[in-house]
Amino acid sequence: MNHSKRIGSRLLSLLLAVALVLALSVPAFAAQDSHSGADTGTLKIAVMSDDHYLSPSMIRDTADYTTALNSDRKMFAESDAILRTMLDAVRQDKPDVLLISGDLTKDGEQECHKALAKALQQLQRDVPGLKVYVINDFIYSDPTVIATYTPPAGKEAGGLSYVARPADGYTLVVIDTGRYSSDNTSTGKNEHETSGAISADLEQWVIDQIKAAKARGDVVLGMQHHGLVAHFDVQPTILPMYLVNDYERLSQEYADAGMSVMFTGHSHAVDIASATTVAGNTIYDIETGSGLTYPSPLRFVELRRSADATVV
């Protein structure tokens, strides 16, 4: 990536971080005023999504590669440079948590996963205490993971879902919304589909995990690949595959159970949208764009937890 693109990406990241703080502050400060909650803990988060990483070792000057490169907005030739520049920005910020909300590699290539895992392991060595959480590709063996979802016998959908406590006072519910197994695809076959869905069993598990976290007094954050709230009026009509199926009902269920924020990706766009339930509970869908699509956004977030477990 050239110097001007790096500057543009980091400037955009700063602007996004400011916008995020402003978006979250309005309802949070209102809660603080009514409950006189004091700041009891800060969590610094870096967010990446849709990196579609392609290892340089897999790039060849072939007709197939040229066709793929010319038919896609993704900057495959710059993939490694973009990833390393973004991870350098994370090193500089030294967050507590790095979230990567799906599509880690180009097409799930084992070699790409190994190279990405190696880069993330080095990042963790360089930033002591950094927790890294990803979806939908695999689950890290991490001591902060306190629960994993096991699908019913004979089923696979949602099997990469898990719960972590990255810090005291915070719970992260990571939801596998991918459609790849016969029990969750529209065709009934084991094949990848762009759209997202969760089973009734997984939905109940998620709600139970949110309620358990609230009972602990935690702020509840979520992460999934597909959107939970529509980001523009006609999205459900023209691009429904970028929202999880039944998103309106699910967003209401999660908000009323106690989830405050859902980090998403998939759309290769940058936005923050919200939904408020009849009961007055609001959930924010914080969508981060693709690292491999210009301008390669990287989001930095700082959350502060009040005594009544609201975000400020």
C-alpha positions in Angstrom: 0.0 0.0 0.0 1.4 3.4 -0.9 2.0 6.2 1.7 -1.1 8.3 0.7 -3.4 5.3 1.1 -2.0 4.6 4.6 -2.6 8.2 5.6 -6.1 8.1 4.2 -6.9 4.9 6.0 -5.7 6.1 9.3 -7.4 9.4 9.0 -10.7 7.6 8.2 -10.1 5.3 11.2 -9.8 8.4 13.4 -13.0 9.9 12.0 -14.8 6.6 12.5 -13.7 6.4 16.1 -14.9 9.9 16.8 -18.2 9.1 15.1 -18.6 5.9 17.2 -17.9 7.7 20.5 -20.5 10.3 19.6 -23.0 7.8 18.6 -22.7 5.7 21.7 -22.4 8.6 24.1 -25.9 10.1 23.7 -27.9 7.3 25.2 -25.2 6.3 27.5 -24.9 9.7 29.1 -28.6 9.8 29.5 -28.4 6.5 31.4 -25.6 7.9 33.6 -27.6 11.0 34.4 -30.6 9.0 35.5 -28.6 6.4 37.5 -25.6 8.4 38.6 -23.4 5.6 37.3 -19.6 6.1 37.8 -17.0 5.0 35.2 -15.8 1.5 36.5 -13.7 0.2 33.6 -12.5 1.0 30.1 -12.1 -1.4 27.2 -10.1 -0.5 24.1 -11.1 -2.3 21.0 -9.7 -2.5 17.4 -12.0 -3.8 14.8 -11.2 -5.3 11.4 -13.5 -7.1 9.0 -13.5 -8.9 5.6 -9.8 -9.0 5.2 -10.0 -11.7 2.5 -6.3 -12.3 3.0 -4.4 -13.8 0.1 -0.9 -15.0 0.9 1.7 -13.7 -1.5 2.8 -17.3 -1.9 -0.5 -18.1 -3.7 -0.3 -15.2 -6.2 0.8 -16.3 -9.7 0.8 -14.5 -13.0 -1.9 -16.7 -14.5 -5.0 -16.1 -16.6 -7.2 -17.2 -13.7 -5.6 -14.8 -11.2 -5.9 -11.9 -13.7 -9.5 -12.7 -14.3 -10.2 -12.7 -10.5 -8.3 -9.5 -10.0 -10.1 -7.7 -12.8 -13.6 -8.8 -11.7 -13.4 -7.8 -8.1 -12.9 -4.6 -6.1 -10.6 -6.4 -3.6 -7.0 -5.4 -3.8 -5.5 -9.0 -3.8 -2.1 -7.9 -5.0 -1.7 -5.6 -2.0 -3.3 -8.0 0.5 -0.2 -8.7 2.5 0.9 -5.1 2.7 -2.6 -4.0 3.7 -2.8 -6.6 6.5 0.7 -5.7 7.9 0.0 -2.0 7.8 -3.3 -2.5 9.7 -1.7 -4.7 12.3 1.1 -2.1 12.7 -1.7 0.4 13.5 -3.1 -2.0 16.1 0.4 -2.3 17.6 0.7 1.4 17.9 -2.8 1.8 19.5 -2.2 -1.2 21.9 -5.9 -2.1 22.4 -7.2 -4.7 24.9 -9.1 -6.5 22.2 -8.9 -7.1 18.4 -12.2 -8.2 16.7 -12.3 -9.6 13.2 -15.9 -10.0 12.1 -15.6 -12.6 9.3 -14.1 -13.5 5.9 -10.6 -13.7 7.2 -9.1 -15.2 4.0 -9.9 -15.1 0.3 -11.7 -18.4 0.0 -10.8 -20.2 3.2 -7.4 -21.5 1.9 -5.4 -23.4 4.5 -2.2 -21.7 3.5 -3.8 -18.2 3.9 -5.2 -19.2 7.3 -1.8 -20.3 8.5 -0.2 -17.1 7.4 -2.8 -15.0 9.0 -2.7 -16.9 12.2 1.1 -16.5 12.3 0.7 -12.7 11.8 -1.9 -12.5 14.6 0.3 -14.6 17.0 3.2 -12.2 16.4 0.8 -9.3 17.1 -0.1 -10.8 20.4 3.5 -11.2 21.3 4.1 -7.5 20.4 1.1 -6.3 22.4 1.1 -8.2 25.7 -2.4 -9.0 27.0 -4.1 -8.5 23.6 -7.1 -10.7 23.1 -8.1 -11.6 19.5 -11.5 -12.9 18.6 -12.7 -13.9 15.1 -15.8 -15.2 13.3 -16.8 -17.4 11.3 -13.7 -19.3 10.5 -12.4 -20.9 13.7 -12.3 -20.4 17.5 -9.1 -19.6 19.3 -8.2 -21.7 22.2 -8.3 -18.8 24.6 -8.7 -18.9 28.4 -11.1 -15.9 28.3 -13.6 -18.1 26.3 -16.2 -19.2 28.9 -18.8 -21.0 26.7 -19.2 -22.6 23.3 -22.3 -23.5 21.4 -22.8 -27.2 20.5 -25.5 -27.8 17.8 -28.0 -30.5 18.4 -27.1 -34.1 17.3 -26.8 -34.4 13.5 -26.5 -30.6 12.9 -23.6 -28.3 12.3 -25.1 -24.8 11.9 -23.8 -22.2 14.3 -21.1 -24.5 15.7 -18.4 -21.8 15.7 -20.4 -19.6 18.2 -18.7 -18.8 21.5 -18.7 -16.4 24.5 -15.7 -14.6 26.0 -15.0 -12.3 28.9 -12.1 -10.1 27.6 -12.1 -8.1 30.8 -14.1 -7.8 34.1 -17.4 -6.2 33.4 -17.6 -7.1 29.7 -19.0 -10.2 27.9 -18.6 -10.8 24.1 -21.1 -13.1 22.4 -19.7 -14.3 19.1 -22.4 -15.7 16.8 -21.8 -17.9 13.8 -24.4 -16.7 11.3 -22.8 -18.4 8.3 -24.8 -20.8 6.0 -22.6 -23.7 5.0 -24.2 -26.9 6.3 -27.3 -28.8 5.0 -29.3 -28.0 8.1 -29.0 -24.2 7.5 -28.8 -23.7 3.7 -31.8 -22.9 1.5 -30.9 -25.8 -0.8 -30.4 -28.4 2.0 -26.9 -29.0 0.8 -23.5 -28.6 2.3 -22.4 -25.5 0.4 -21.6 -21.8 1.0 -24.4 -19.2 0.8 -23.9 -15.5 1.0 -26.9 -14.9 3.2 -26.9 -15.5 7.0 -29.2 -17.3 9.3 -29.3 -18.8 12.8 -31.4 -21.7 14.1 -33.9 -21.5 16.9 -31.5 -23.5 19.2 -28.7 -21.0 18.6 -31.0 -18.0 19.0 -32.1 -19.3 22.4 -28.5 -20.1 23.4 -27.5 -16.5 22.5 -30.3 -15.0 24.6 -29.4 -17.2 27.5 -25.8 -16.1 27.3 -26.8 -12.4 27.2 -29.1 -12.8 30.2 -26.3 -14.7 32.1 -23.9 -11.8 31.4 -26.4 -9.2 32.5 -26.9 -11.2 35.7 -23.1 -10.9 36.3 -23.5 -7.1 35.8 -21.6 -7.1 32.5 -21.9 -4.9 29.5 -22.8 -7.3 26.7 -21.3 -6.9 23.2 -21.9 -9.1 20.2 -20.0 -9.9 17.0 -21.3 -11.6 13.9 -20.6 -11.4 10.2 -24.0 -10.5 8.9 -25.8 -7.3 9.7 -28.3 -7.1 12.6 -29.9 -3.7 11.7 -30.6 -2.4 8.2 -28.1 0.4 7.3 -30.2 2.0 4.6 -33.9 2.0 3.8 -33.9 -0.3 0.8 -31.2 -2.7 2.0 -33.7 -5.4 3.0 -35.2 -5.2 -0.5 -32.2 -5.1 -2.7 -29.4 -6.6 -0.6 -31.1 -8.9 2.0 -28.2 -11.4 1.9 -26.1 -8.9 3.9 -28.5 -9.0 6.8 -29.1 -12.1 9.0 -32.5 -13.7 8.3 -35.2 -12.3 10.5 -32.9 -9.5 11.6 -35.7 -7.2 12.9 -37.0 -9.8 15.4 -33.5 -10.9 16.4 -32.4 -7.3 17.1 -35.4 -6.7 19.3 -34.8 -10.0 21.2 -31.1 -9.3 21.7 -31.7 -5.7 22.8 -34.4 -6.7 25.3 -32.2 -9.4 26.7 -29.5 -6.8 27.4 -27.1 -6.6 24.4 -25.8 -3.1 23.7 -23.7 -3.4 20.6 -23.2 -5.8 17.7 -20.0 -5.6 15.6 -20.7 -6.7 12.0 -19.1 -6.7 8.6 -20.0 -8.5 5.3 -21.3 -5.4 3.4 -17.8 -3.9 2.8 -19.2 -0.6 4.1 -18.7 1.6 7.1 -21.8 2.6 9.1 -23.5 2.7 12.5 -27.2 1.9 12.7 -29.5 1.3 15.7 -32.8 -0.3 16.6 -34.9 0.5 19.7 -37.5 -1.9 21.1 -41.0 -1.1 22.3 -39.5 -1.5 25.8 -37.0 1.3 25.0 -33.9 -0.8 24.8 -31.4 0.2 22.0 -28.9 -1.9 20.2 -26.2 -0.5 17.8 -25.0 -2.4 14.7 -21.4 -1.1 14.2 -20.5 -2.2 10.7 -16.8 -2.1 9.6 -15.8 -2.2 5.9 -13.5 -4.6 4.2 -9.8 -4.3 4.8 -9.1 -5.4 1.3 -11.4 -2.8 -0.3 -10.4 0.8 -0.6 -10.0 2.8 1.7 -9.2 -0.2 3.9 -10.9 1.0 7.1 -9.8 0.0 10.6 -11.9 1.0 13.5 -10.7 2.0 17.0 -13.3 2.0 19.8 -13.0 2.9 23.5 -15.9 1.8 25.8 -16.3 2.9 29.3 -18.6 0.9 31.7 -20.7 2.7 34.3 -21.7 1.3 37.6 -25.1 0.2 36.3 -23.5 -1.7 33.4 -24.3 0.8 30.7 -21.8 2.0 28.1 -20.4 5.6 28.2 
